[in-house]
Amino acid sequence: MVSRNYRPHIQQRREEARLKRSEPGYKARRWAVERTHSWLNRFRKLLVSFEKTEASYIAFLSLAAAMICWRQTVSIYG
């Protein structure tokens, strides 16, 4: 990674929690991803995929993502 000038920016949870407490406005990146994965895992059809085609799995994944977005929009705009 160093040879191509890439720097990993994912920090440990405790480091993100410390920065969140000490710096106002700091948002942890990892928690947003983990939260989204948790929301997707609530759709049991996606947890264990028994779909015969990849297209049907992608369709279910897209439907789950759309439902998550809809729920978030409804909760914001009521």
C-alpha positions as CSV (number, residue, x, y, z in Angstrom):
1,M,0.0,0.0,0.0
2,V,2.8,2.4,0.8
3,S,4.4,2.0,-2.6
4,R,1.2,3.5,-4.3
5,N,0.8,6.2,-1.7
6,Y,-2.4,4.8,-0.3
7,R,-3.2,5.5,3.4
8,P,-5.9,3.4,5.1
9,H,-8.4,5.7,6.8
10,I,-10.5,3.2,8.7
11,Q,-9.8,3.6,12.4
12,Q,-10.6,1.3,15.3
13,R,-13.9,1.8,17.0
14,R,-12.5,3.2,20.2
15,E,-10.4,5.7,18.3
16,E,-13.5,6.9,16.4
17,A,-15.5,7.1,19.6
18,R,-12.7,9.2,21.2
19,L,-12.7,11.6,18.2
20,K,-16.5,11.8,18.3
21,R,-16.4,12.9,21.9
22,S,-13.5,15.3,21.6
23,E,-14.2,16.9,18.2
24,P,-17.6,18.5,17.6
25,G,-19.1,17.6,14.2
26,Y,-16.9,14.5,13.8
27,K,-18.8,11.6,12.2
28,A,-17.6,8.0,12.3
29,R,-17.6,6.3,8.9
30,R,-17.6,2.7,10.0
31,W,-20.8,3.0,12.1
32,A,-22.8,4.2,9.1
33,V,-21.7,1.1,7.1
34,E,-22.4,-1.3,10.0
35,R,-25.8,0.3,10.5
36,T,-26.7,-0.1,6.8
37,H,-25.6,-3.8,6.9
38,S,-27.7,-4.3,9.9
39,W,-30.7,-2.9,8.1
40,L,-30.1,-5.2,5.1
41,N,-29.7,-8.2,7.4
42,R,-33.3,-7.7,8.6
43,F,-34.4,-8.9,5.2
44,R,-34.1,-12.6,5.8
45,K,-34.5,-13.4,2.2
46,L,-31.1,-11.7,1.6
47,L,-29.3,-13.4,4.6
48,V,-29.2,-16.8,3.0
49,S,-29.6,-16.6,-0.7
50,F,-31.4,-19.5,-2.3
51,E,-32.1,-17.7,-5.5
52,K,-31.4,-19.5,-8.7
53,T,-30.2,-16.5,-10.7
54,E,-28.0,-13.6,-9.8
55,A,-30.6,-11.3,-11.4
56,S,-33.3,-12.2,-8.9
57,Y,-30.9,-11.8,-5.9
58,I,-29.9,-8.3,-7.3
59,A,-33.6,-7.5,-7.6
60,F,-34.3,-8.4,-4.0
61,L,-31.3,-6.4,-2.9
62,S,-32.5,-3.4,-4.8
63,L,-36.0,-3.8,-3.4
64,A,-34.5,-4.0,0.2
65,A,-32.4,-0.9,-0.4
66,A,-35.5,1.0,-1.8
67,M,-37.5,0.0,1.2
68,I,-34.8,1.2,3.5
69,C,-34.6,4.5,1.7
70,W,-38.4,4.8,1.8
71,R,-38.5,4.2,5.6
72,Q,-35.9,6.8,6.2
73,T,-37.6,9.3,4.0
74,V,-41.0,8.7,5.7
75,S,-39.4,9.1,9.2
76,I,-37.8,12.4,8.2
77,Y,-40.7,14.0,6.3
78,G,-43.5,12.2,8.2
